[in-house]
Amino acid sequence: MEESAQERQRELFEKAAKLAGEIRSEAKKQAGEIQEIAIKEAEKSAAIERNKQLYLTKGEIKEQSLRMREKVFDAAFEKATGQLSGLRQDKKYPAIFEQLAREATGAMGGQPFRVHVDKHDEELCKKILAALDIRCEVLTDLQCMGGLVASSPDGLITISNTIESRLERIREHKKLEIHAILAGG
């Protein structure tokens, strides 16, 4: 009986050892699966974070690029404004002023109008209007780099043909085109 009890005990120990081995093996398998899942989740999370950082960085680069293009664009127009500020001293200015006057007064049609100029252009304006056989009131109430403004007596219609207004129109009209060139497109 003692032998049978020992045999029984040995069988139980073997069963317990076998069962413990199976439990350990299953636990290792489950731990491996859990580890694989955790690694995959960590890789997925890292990929999402990397993509997020790339997207944000690309956005920052685009924003910096846009700011730089805007600075270059503004600098170009500041330089143009600086160069045009001395236009009155150019020997071609009377012809330029005449063309500006023709455009502005022609746009007024046959209705009465006034011409507004900088006081530096008053004599030139009167001379050109007389040569064009245009009779209107000339007011020296502008401060500009050159050119003129034609307006109806009631002020409802205004045609601005100053150097500044033309530069601003060009600036707005060419903005997209110039930005495309600055962007390399």
PyMOL commands that place a pseudoatom at each C-alpha (Angstrom):
pseudoatom trace, name=CA, resn=MET, resi=1, chain=A, elem=C, hetatm=0, pos=[0.000, 0.000, 0.000]
pseudoatom trace, name=CA, resn=GLU, resi=2, chain=A, elem=C, hetatm=0, pos=[2.794, 2.266, 0.784]
pseudoatom trace, name=CA, resn=GLU, resi=3, chain=A, elem=C, hetatm=0, pos=[4.223, 1.482, -2.579]
pseudoatom trace, name=CA, resn=SER, resi=4, chain=A, elem=C, hetatm=0, pos=[0.899, 2.222, -4.196]
pseudoatom trace, name=CA, resn=ALA, resi=5, chain=A, elem=C, hetatm=0, pos=[0.723, 5.483, -2.293]
pseudoatom trace, name=CA, resn=GLN, resi=6, chain=A, elem=C, hetatm=0, pos=[4.209, 6.385, -3.449]
pseudoatom trace, name=CA, resn=GLU, resi=7, chain=A, elem=C, hetatm=0, pos=[3.288, 5.402, -7.000]
pseudoatom trace, name=CA, resn=ARG, resi=8, chain=A, elem=C, hetatm=0, pos=[0.196, 7.550, -6.706]
pseudoatom trace, name=CA, resn=GLN, resi=9, chain=A, elem=C, hetatm=0, pos=[2.236, 10.409, -5.280]
pseudoatom trace, name=CA, resn=ARG, resi=10, chain=A, elem=C, hetatm=0, pos=[4.760, 10.093, -8.105]
pseudoatom trace, name=CA, resn=GLU, resi=11, chain=A, elem=C, hetatm=0, pos=[1.968, 10.088, -10.685]
pseudoatom trace, name=CA, resn=LEU, resi=12, chain=A, elem=C, hetatm=0, pos=[0.452, 13.173, -9.068]
pseudoatom trace, name=CA, resn=PHE, resi=13, chain=A, elem=C, hetatm=0, pos=[3.845, 14.904, -9.068]
pseudoatom trace, name=CA, resn=GLU, resi=14, chain=A, elem=C, hetatm=0, pos=[4.351, 13.973, -12.724]
pseudoatom trace, name=CA, resn=LYS, resi=15, chain=A, elem=C, hetatm=0, pos=[0.849, 15.183, -13.554]
pseudoatom trace, name=CA, resn=ALA, resi=16, chain=A, elem=C, hetatm=0, pos=[1.443, 18.364, -11.545]
pseudoatom trace, name=CA, resn=ALA, resi=17, chain=A, elem=C, hetatm=0, pos=[4.829, 18.908, -13.245]
pseudoatom trace, name=CA, resn=LYS, resi=18, chain=A, elem=C, hetatm=0, pos=[3.298, 18.209, -16.662]
pseudoatom trace, name=CA, resn=LEU, resi=19, chain=A, elem=C, hetatm=0, pos=[0.366, 20.524, -15.879]
pseudoatom trace, name=CA, resn=ALA, resi=20, chain=A, elem=C, hetatm=0, pos=[2.748, 23.207, -14.543]
pseudoatom trace, name=CA, resn=GLY, resi=21, chain=A, elem=C, hetatm=0, pos=[4.807, 22.856, -17.757]
pseudoatom trace, name=CA, resn=GLU, resi=22, chain=A, elem=C, hetatm=0, pos=[1.667, 23.207, -19.883]
pseudoatom trace, name=CA, resn=ILE, resi=23, chain=A, elem=C, hetatm=0, pos=[0.582, 26.243, -17.848]
pseudoatom trace, name=CA, resn=ARG, resi=24, chain=A, elem=C, hetatm=0, pos=[4.048, 27.764, -18.215]
pseudoatom trace, name=CA, resn=SER, resi=25, chain=A, elem=C, hetatm=0, pos=[4.048, 27.017, -21.930]
pseudoatom trace, name=CA, resn=GLU, resi=26, chain=A, elem=C, hetatm=0, pos=[0.558, 28.539, -22.366]
pseudoatom trace, name=CA, resn=ALA, resi=27, chain=A, elem=C, hetatm=0, pos=[1.572, 31.531, -20.239]
pseudoatom trace, name=CA, resn=LYS, resi=28, chain=A, elem=C, hetatm=0, pos=[4.706, 32.035, -22.393]
pseudoatom trace, name=CA, resn=LYS, resi=29, chain=A, elem=C, hetatm=0, pos=[2.577, 31.742, -25.532]
pseudoatom trace, name=CA, resn=GLN, resi=30, chain=A, elem=C, hetatm=0, pos=[0.037, 34.241, -24.210]
pseudoatom trace, name=CA, resn=ALA, resi=31, chain=A, elem=C, hetatm=0, pos=[2.825, 36.567, -23.032]
pseudoatom trace, name=CA, resn=GLY, resi=32, chain=A, elem=C, hetatm=0, pos=[4.354, 36.391, -26.522]
pseudoatom trace, name=CA, resn=GLU, resi=33, chain=A, elem=C, hetatm=0, pos=[1.000, 37.194, -28.135]
pseudoatom trace, name=CA, resn=ILE, resi=34, chain=A, elem=C, hetatm=0, pos=[0.437, 40.062, -25.714]
pseudoatom trace, name=CA, resn=GLN, resi=35, chain=A, elem=C, hetatm=0, pos=[3.961, 41.311, -26.399]
pseudoatom trace, name=CA, resn=GLU, resi=36, chain=A, elem=C, hetatm=0, pos=[3.362, 41.117, -30.181]
pseudoatom trace, name=CA, resn=ILE, resi=37, chain=A, elem=C, hetatm=0, pos=[0.082, 43.017, -29.803]
pseudoatom trace, name=CA, resn=ALA, resi=38, chain=A, elem=C, hetatm=0, pos=[1.786, 45.637, -27.628]
pseudoatom trace, name=CA, resn=ILE, resi=39, chain=A, elem=C, hetatm=0, pos=[4.634, 45.998, -30.150]
pseudoatom trace, name=CA, resn=LYS, resi=40, chain=A, elem=C, hetatm=0, pos=[2.168, 46.342, -33.048]
pseudoatom trace, name=CA, resn=GLU, resi=41, chain=A, elem=C, hetatm=0, pos=[0.153, 48.935, -31.100]
pseudoatom trace, name=CA, resn=ALA, resi=42, chain=A, elem=C, hetatm=0, pos=[3.354, 50.820, -30.230]
pseudoatom trace, name=CA, resn=GLU, resi=43, chain=A, elem=C, hetatm=0, pos=[4.473, 50.725, -33.892]
pseudoatom trace, name=CA, resn=LYS, resi=44, chain=A, elem=C, hetatm=0, pos=[1.033, 51.909, -35.013]
pseudoatom trace, name=CA, resn=SER, resi=45, chain=A, elem=C, hetatm=0, pos=[1.056, 54.691, -32.427]
pseudoatom trace, name=CA, resn=ALA, resi=46, chain=A, elem=C, hetatm=0, pos=[4.588, 55.692, -33.459]
pseudoatom trace, name=CA, resn=ALA, resi=47, chain=A, elem=C, hetatm=0, pos=[3.569, 55.746, -37.144]
pseudoatom trace, name=CA, resn=ILE, resi=48, chain=A, elem=C, hetatm=0, pos=[0.555, 57.918, -36.334]
pseudoatom trace, name=CA, resn=GLU, resi=49, chain=A, elem=C, hetatm=0, pos=[2.705, 60.300, -34.293]
pseudoatom trace, name=CA, resn=ARG, resi=50, chain=A, elem=C, hetatm=0, pos=[5.368, 60.382, -37.042]
pseudoatom trace, name=CA, resn=ASN, resi=51, chain=A, elem=C, hetatm=0, pos=[2.716, 61.180, -39.669]
pseudoatom trace, name=CA, resn=LYS, resi=52, chain=A, elem=C, hetatm=0, pos=[1.241, 63.857, -37.412]
pseudoatom trace, name=CA, resn=GLN, resi=53, chain=A, elem=C, hetatm=0, pos=[4.670, 65.436, -36.901]
pseudoatom trace, name=CA, resn=LEU, resi=54, chain=A, elem=C, hetatm=0, pos=[5.399, 65.259, -40.646]
pseudoatom trace, name=CA, resn=TYR, resi=55, chain=A, elem=C, hetatm=0, pos=[2.063, 66.919, -41.434]
pseudoatom trace, name=CA, resn=LEU, resi=56, chain=A, elem=C, hetatm=0, pos=[2.681, 69.669, -38.875]
pseudoatom trace, name=CA, resn=THR, resi=57, chain=A, elem=C, hetatm=0, pos=[6.245, 70.202, -40.096]
pseudoatom trace, name=CA, resn=LYS, resi=58, chain=A, elem=C, hetatm=0, pos=[5.118, 70.387, -43.726]
pseudoatom trace, name=CA, resn=GLY, resi=59, chain=A, elem=C, hetatm=0, pos=[2.490, 72.934, -42.680]
pseudoatom trace, name=CA, resn=GLU, resi=60, chain=A, elem=C, hetatm=0, pos=[5.098, 75.007, -40.862]
pseudoatom trace, name=CA, resn=ILE, resi=61, chain=A, elem=C, hetatm=0, pos=[7.413, 74.854, -43.880]
pseudoatom trace, name=CA, resn=LYS, resi=62, chain=A, elem=C, hetatm=0, pos=[4.595, 75.938, -46.196]
pseudoatom trace, name=CA, resn=GLU, resi=63, chain=A, elem=C, hetatm=0, pos=[3.717, 78.791, -43.841]
pseudoatom trace, name=CA, resn=GLN, resi=64, chain=A, elem=C, hetatm=0, pos=[7.351, 79.930, -43.632]
pseudoatom trace, name=CA, resn=SER, resi=65, chain=A, elem=C, hetatm=0, pos=[7.654, 79.681, -47.403]
pseudoatom trace, name=CA, resn=LEU, resi=66, chain=A, elem=C, hetatm=0, pos=[4.500, 81.758, -47.860]
pseudoatom trace, name=CA, resn=ARG, resi=67, chain=A, elem=C, hetatm=0, pos=[5.799, 84.386, -45.429]
pseudoatom trace, name=CA, resn=MET, resi=68, chain=A, elem=C, hetatm=0, pos=[9.111, 84.512, -47.290]
pseudoatom trace, name=CA, resn=ARG, resi=69, chain=A, elem=C, hetatm=0, pos=[7.360, 84.860, -50.669]
pseudoatom trace, name=CA, resn=GLU, resi=70, chain=A, elem=C, hetatm=0, pos=[5.211, 87.627, -49.202]
pseudoatom trace, name=CA, resn=LYS, resi=71, chain=A, elem=C, hetatm=0, pos=[8.358, 89.407, -47.910]
pseudoatom trace, name=CA, resn=VAL, resi=72, chain=A, elem=C, hetatm=0, pos=[10.020, 89.138, -51.317]
pseudoatom trace, name=CA, resn=PHE, resi=73, chain=A, elem=C, hetatm=0, pos=[6.815, 90.320, -53.000]
pseudoatom trace, name=CA, resn=ASP, resi=74, chain=A, elem=C, hetatm=0, pos=[6.518, 93.300, -50.630]
pseudoatom trace, name=CA, resn=ALA, resi=75, chain=A, elem=C, hetatm=0, pos=[10.202, 94.130, -51.014]
pseudoatom trace, name=CA, resn=ALA, resi=76, chain=A, elem=C, hetatm=0, pos=[9.864, 94.137, -54.806]
pseudoatom trace, name=CA, resn=PHE, resi=77, chain=A, elem=C, hetatm=0, pos=[6.967, 96.570, -54.630]
pseudoatom trace, name=CA, resn=GLU, resi=78, chain=A, elem=C, hetatm=0, pos=[8.756, 98.723, -52.059]
pseudoatom trace, name=CA, resn=LYS, resi=79, chain=A, elem=C, hetatm=0, pos=[11.717, 98.897, -54.416]
pseudoatom trace, name=CA, resn=ALA, resi=80, chain=A, elem=C, hetatm=0, pos=[9.430, 99.769, -57.339]
pseudoatom trace, name=CA, resn=THR, resi=81, chain=A, elem=C, hetatm=0, pos=[7.767, 102.464, -55.222]
pseudoatom trace, name=CA, resn=GLY, resi=82, chain=A, elem=C, hetatm=0, pos=[11.192, 103.852, -54.337]
pseudoatom trace, name=CA, resn=GLN, resi=83, chain=A, elem=C, hetatm=0, pos=[12.240, 103.925, -57.984]
pseudoatom trace, name=CA, resn=LEU, resi=84, chain=A, elem=C, hetatm=0, pos=[8.970, 105.552, -59.053]
pseudoatom trace, name=CA, resn=SER, resi=85, chain=A, elem=C, hetatm=0, pos=[9.147, 108.206, -56.333]
pseudoatom trace, name=CA, resn=GLY, resi=86, chain=A, elem=C, hetatm=0, pos=[11.575, 110.184, -58.478]
pseudoatom trace, name=CA, resn=LEU, resi=87, chain=A, elem=C, hetatm=0, pos=[9.552, 109.821, -61.677]
pseudoatom trace, name=CA, resn=ARG, resi=88, chain=A, elem=C, hetatm=0, pos=[8.768, 113.553, -61.877]
pseudoatom trace, name=CA, resn=GLN, resi=89, chain=A, elem=C, hetatm=0, pos=[12.467, 114.260, -62.450]
pseudoatom trace, name=CA, resn=ASP, resi=90, chain=A, elem=C, hetatm=0, pos=[12.581, 111.879, -65.420]
pseudoatom trace, name=CA, resn=LYS, resi=91, chain=A, elem=C, hetatm=0, pos=[12.496, 113.602, -68.821]
pseudoatom trace, name=CA, resn=LYS, resi=92, chain=A, elem=C, hetatm=0, pos=[9.815, 111.089, -69.911]
pseudoatom trace, name=CA, resn=TYR, resi=93, chain=A, elem=C, hetatm=0, pos=[7.453, 112.168, -67.140]
pseudoatom trace, name=CA, resn=PRO, resi=94, chain=A, elem=C, hetatm=0, pos=[5.496, 114.758, -69.205]
pseudoatom trace, name=CA, resn=ALA, resi=95, chain=A, elem=C, hetatm=0, pos=[4.666, 112.049, -71.781]
pseudoatom trace, name=CA, resn=ILE, resi=96, chain=A, elem=C, hetatm=0, pos=[3.725, 109.635, -69.001]
pseudoatom trace, name=CA, resn=PHE, resi=97, chain=A, elem=C, hetatm=0, pos=[1.543, 112.272, -67.350]
pseudoatom trace, name=CA, resn=GLU, resi=98, chain=A, elem=C, hetatm=0, pos=[-0.129, 113.017, -70.694]
pseudoatom trace, name=CA, resn=GLN, resi=99, chain=A, elem=C, hetatm=0, pos=[-0.966, 109.320, -71.143]
pseudoatom trace, name=CA, resn=LEU, resi=100, chain=A, elem=C, hetatm=0, pos=[-2.358, 109.124, -67.604]
pseudoatom trace, name=CA, resn=ALA, resi=101, chain=A, elem=C, hetatm=0, pos=[-4.424, 112.277, -68.262]
pseudoatom trace, name=CA, resn=ARG, resi=102, chain=A, elem=C, hetatm=0, pos=[-5.777, 110.902, -71.552]
pseudoatom trace, name=CA, resn=GLU, resi=103, chain=A, elem=C, hetatm=0, pos=[-6.861, 107.658, -69.862]
pseudoatom trace, name=CA, resn=ALA, resi=104, chain=A, elem=C, hetatm=0, pos=[-8.491, 109.299, -66.840]
pseudoatom trace, name=CA, resn=THR, resi=105, chain=A, elem=C, hetatm=0, pos=[-10.271, 112.093, -68.711]
pseudoatom trace, name=CA, resn=GLY, resi=106, chain=A, elem=C, hetatm=0, pos=[-11.320, 109.766, -71.520]
pseudoatom trace, name=CA, resn=ALA, resi=107, chain=A, elem=C, hetatm=0, pos=[-12.963, 107.461, -68.989]
pseudoatom trace, name=CA, resn=MET, resi=108, chain=A, elem=C, hetatm=0, pos=[-15.139, 110.354, -67.799]
pseudoatom trace, name=CA, resn=GLY, resi=109, chain=A, elem=C, hetatm=0, pos=[-16.944, 110.502, -71.141]
pseudoatom trace, name=CA, resn=GLY, resi=110, chain=A, elem=C, hetatm=0, pos=[-18.675, 113.731, -72.086]
pseudoatom trace, name=CA, resn=GLN, resi=111, chain=A, elem=C, hetatm=0, pos=[-19.841, 114.673, -68.598]
pseudoatom trace, name=CA, resn=PRO, resi=112, chain=A, elem=C, hetatm=0, pos=[-18.279, 117.547, -66.625]
pseudoatom trace, name=CA, resn=PHE, resi=113, chain=A, elem=C, hetatm=0, pos=[-15.428, 116.574, -64.320]
pseudoatom trace, name=CA, resn=ARG, resi=114, chain=A, elem=C, hetatm=0, pos=[-12.643, 117.878, -62.146]
pseudoatom trace, name=CA, resn=VAL, resi=115, chain=A, elem=C, hetatm=0, pos=[-8.996, 116.922, -62.172]
pseudoatom trace, name=CA, resn=HIS, resi=116, chain=A, elem=C, hetatm=0, pos=[-7.112, 116.485, -58.903]
pseudoatom trace, name=CA, resn=VAL, resi=117, chain=A, elem=C, hetatm=0, pos=[-3.301, 116.669, -58.980]
pseudoatom trace, name=CA, resn=ASP, resi=118, chain=A, elem=C, hetatm=0, pos=[-0.340, 117.152, -56.716]
pseudoatom trace, name=CA, resn=LYS, resi=119, chain=A, elem=C, hetatm=0, pos=[0.711, 120.818, -56.634]
pseudoatom trace, name=CA, resn=HIS, resi=120, chain=A, elem=C, hetatm=0, pos=[4.013, 119.769, -58.276]
pseudoatom trace, name=CA, resn=ASP, resi=121, chain=A, elem=C, hetatm=0, pos=[2.039, 118.755, -61.390]
pseudoatom trace, name=CA, resn=GLU, resi=122, chain=A, elem=C, hetatm=0, pos=[-0.331, 121.713, -61.596]
pseudoatom trace, name=CA, resn=GLU, resi=123, chain=A, elem=C, hetatm=0, pos=[1.405, 123.600, -64.413]
pseudoatom trace, name=CA, resn=LEU, resi=124, chain=A, elem=C, hetatm=0, pos=[2.137, 120.420, -66.391]
pseudoatom trace, name=CA, resn=CYS, resi=125, chain=A, elem=C, hetatm=0, pos=[-1.492, 119.334, -66.005]
pseudoatom trace, name=CA, resn=LYS, resi=126, chain=A, elem=C, hetatm=0, pos=[-2.886, 122.673, -67.193]
pseudoatom trace, name=CA, resn=LYS, resi=127, chain=A, elem=C, hetatm=0, pos=[-0.519, 122.661, -70.170]
pseudoatom trace, name=CA, resn=ILE, resi=128, chain=A, elem=C, hetatm=0, pos=[-1.465, 119.103, -71.178]
pseudoatom trace, name=CA, resn=LEU, resi=129, chain=A, elem=C, hetatm=0, pos=[-5.209, 119.645, -70.693]
pseudoatom trace, name=CA, resn=ALA, resi=130, chain=A, elem=C, hetatm=0, pos=[-5.002, 122.794, -72.852]
pseudoatom trace, name=CA, resn=ALA, resi=131, chain=A, elem=C, hetatm=0, pos=[-3.114, 120.864, -75.551]
pseudoatom trace, name=CA, resn=LEU, resi=132, chain=A, elem=C, hetatm=0, pos=[-5.802, 118.154, -75.435]
pseudoatom trace, name=CA, resn=ASP, resi=133, chain=A, elem=C, hetatm=0, pos=[-8.501, 120.867, -75.570]
pseudoatom trace, name=CA, resn=ILE, resi=134, chain=A, elem=C, hetatm=0, pos=[-9.993, 119.666, -72.284]
pseudoatom trace, name=CA, resn=ARG, resi=135, chain=A, elem=C, hetatm=0, pos=[-11.667, 122.265, -70.103]
pseudoatom trace, name=CA, resn=CYS, resi=136, chain=A, elem=C, hetatm=0, pos=[-12.158, 121.390, -66.459]
pseudoatom trace, name=CA, resn=GLU, resi=137, chain=A, elem=C, hetatm=0, pos=[-11.372, 122.594, -62.984]
pseudoatom trace, name=CA, resn=VAL, resi=138, chain=A, elem=C, hetatm=0, pos=[-7.889, 121.587, -61.764]
pseudoatom trace, name=CA, resn=LEU, resi=139, chain=A, elem=C, hetatm=0, pos=[-7.545, 121.129, -58.012]
pseudoatom trace, name=CA, resn=THR, resi=140, chain=A, elem=C, hetatm=0, pos=[-4.191, 120.697, -56.264]
pseudoatom trace, name=CA, resn=ASP, resi=141, chain=A, elem=C, hetatm=0, pos=[-5.509, 118.613, -53.396]
pseudoatom trace, name=CA, resn=LEU, resi=142, chain=A, elem=C, hetatm=0, pos=[-3.466, 115.414, -53.911]
pseudoatom trace, name=CA, resn=GLN, resi=143, chain=A, elem=C, hetatm=0, pos=[-0.169, 114.289, -52.527]
pseudoatom trace, name=CA, resn=CYS, resi=144, chain=A, elem=C, hetatm=0, pos=[1.196, 111.618, -54.822]
pseudoatom trace, name=CA, resn=MET, resi=145, chain=A, elem=C, hetatm=0, pos=[4.269, 110.560, -56.792]
pseudoatom trace, name=CA, resn=GLY, resi=146, chain=A, elem=C, hetatm=0, pos=[2.600, 111.637, -60.014]
pseudoatom trace, name=CA, resn=GLY, resi=147, chain=A, elem=C, hetatm=0, pos=[-0.506, 111.237, -62.100]
pseudoatom trace, name=CA, resn=LEU, resi=148, chain=A, elem=C, hetatm=0, pos=[-3.988, 112.500, -61.455]
pseudoatom trace, name=CA, resn=VAL, resi=149, chain=A, elem=C, hetatm=0, pos=[-7.532, 111.722, -60.375]
pseudoatom trace, name=CA, resn=ALA, resi=150, chain=A, elem=C, hetatm=0, pos=[-10.564, 112.685, -62.441]
pseudoatom trace, name=CA, resn=SER, resi=151, chain=A, elem=C, hetatm=0, pos=[-13.897, 112.941, -60.644]
pseudoatom trace, name=CA, resn=SER, resi=152, chain=A, elem=C, hetatm=0, pos=[-17.425, 114.066, -61.287]
pseudoatom trace, name=CA, resn=PRO, resi=153, chain=A, elem=C, hetatm=0, pos=[-18.362, 117.350, -59.558]
pseudoatom trace, name=CA, resn=ASP, resi=154, chain=A, elem=C, hetatm=0, pos=[-20.474, 115.431, -57.013]
pseudoatom trace, name=CA, resn=GLY, resi=155, chain=A, elem=C, hetatm=0, pos=[-17.626, 112.959, -56.364]
pseudoatom trace, name=CA, resn=LEU, resi=156, chain=A, elem=C, hetatm=0, pos=[-19.719, 109.880, -57.194]
pseudoatom trace, name=CA, resn=ILE, resi=157, chain=A, elem=C, hetatm=0, pos=[-17.466, 108.915, -60.089]
pseudoatom trace, name=CA, resn=THR, resi=158, chain=A, elem=C, hetatm=0, pos=[-13.728, 108.853, -59.475]
pseudoatom trace, name=CA, resn=ILE, resi=159, chain=A, elem=C, hetatm=0, pos=[-11.019, 107.639, -61.836]
pseudoatom trace, name=CA, resn=SER, resi=160, chain=A, elem=C, hetatm=0, pos=[-7.700, 107.395, -60.046]
pseudoatom trace, name=CA, resn=ASN, resi=161, chain=A, elem=C, hetatm=0, pos=[-4.730, 107.282, -62.373]
pseudoatom trace, name=CA, resn=THR, resi=162, chain=A, elem=C, hetatm=0, pos=[-1.896, 108.134, -60.012]
pseudoatom trace, name=CA, resn=ILE, resi=163, chain=A, elem=C, hetatm=0, pos=[1.394, 106.281, -59.910]
pseudoatom trace, name=CA, resn=GLU, resi=164, chain=A, elem=C, hetatm=0, pos=[0.372, 104.820, -56.543]
pseudoatom trace, name=CA, resn=SER, resi=165, chain=A, elem=C, hetatm=0, pos=[-3.051, 103.648, -57.735]
pseudoatom trace, name=CA, resn=ARG, resi=166, chain=A, elem=C, hetatm=0, pos=[-1.563, 102.036, -60.837]
pseudoatom trace, name=CA, resn=LEU, resi=167, chain=A, elem=C, hetatm=0, pos=[1.108, 100.337, -58.751]
pseudoatom trace, name=CA, resn=GLU, resi=168, chain=A, elem=C, hetatm=0, pos=[-1.576, 99.034, -56.382]
pseudoatom trace, name=CA, resn=ARG, resi=169, chain=A, elem=C, hetatm=0, pos=[-3.662, 97.723, -59.299]
pseudoatom trace, name=CA, resn=ILE, resi=170, chain=A, elem=C, hetatm=0, pos=[-0.619, 95.951, -60.704]
pseudoatom trace, name=CA, resn=ARG, resi=171, chain=A, elem=C, hetatm=0, pos=[0.169, 94.588, -57.258]
pseudoatom trace, name=CA, resn=GLU, resi=172, chain=A, elem=C, hetatm=0, pos=[-3.302, 93.055, -56.903]
pseudoatom trace, name=CA, resn=HIS, resi=173, chain=A, elem=C, hetatm=0, pos=[-3.539, 91.929, -60.516]
pseudoatom trace, name=CA, resn=LYS, resi=174, chain=A, elem=C, hetatm=0, pos=[-0.125, 90.239, -60.600]
pseudoatom trace, name=CA, resn=LYS, resi=175, chain=A, elem=C, hetatm=0, pos=[-0.052, 88.914, -57.024]
pseudoatom trace, name=CA, resn=LEU, resi=176, chain=A, elem=C, hetatm=0, pos=[-0.987, 85.311, -57.858]
pseudoatom trace, name=CA, resn=GLU, resi=177, chain=A, elem=C, hetatm=0, pos=[1.287, 85.246, -60.888]
pseudoatom trace, name=CA, resn=ILE, resi=178, chain=A, elem=C, hetatm=0, pos=[4.262, 86.586, -58.953]
pseudoatom trace, name=CA, resn=HIS, resi=179, chain=A, elem=C, hetatm=0, pos=[3.647, 84.226, -56.024]
pseudoatom trace, name=CA, resn=ALA, resi=180, chain=A, elem=C, hetatm=0, pos=[3.541, 81.295, -58.463]
pseudoatom trace, name=CA, resn=ILE, resi=181, chain=A, elem=C, hetatm=0, pos=[6.898, 82.379, -59.883]
pseudoatom trace, name=CA, resn=LEU, resi=182, chain=A, elem=C, hetatm=0, pos=[8.351, 82.776, -56.380]
pseudoatom trace, name=CA, resn=ALA, resi=183, chain=A, elem=C, hetatm=0, pos=[7.056, 79.302, -55.474]
pseudoatom trace, name=CA, resn=GLY, resi=184, chain=A, elem=C, hetatm=0, pos=[8.892, 77.871, -58.460]
pseudoatom trace, name=CA, resn=GLY, resi=185, chain=A, elem=C, hetatm=0, pos=[5.779, 77.160, -60.519]
for i in range(1, 185): cmd.bond("trace and resi %d" % i, "trace and resi %d" % (i + 1))
show_as sticks, trace
zoom trace
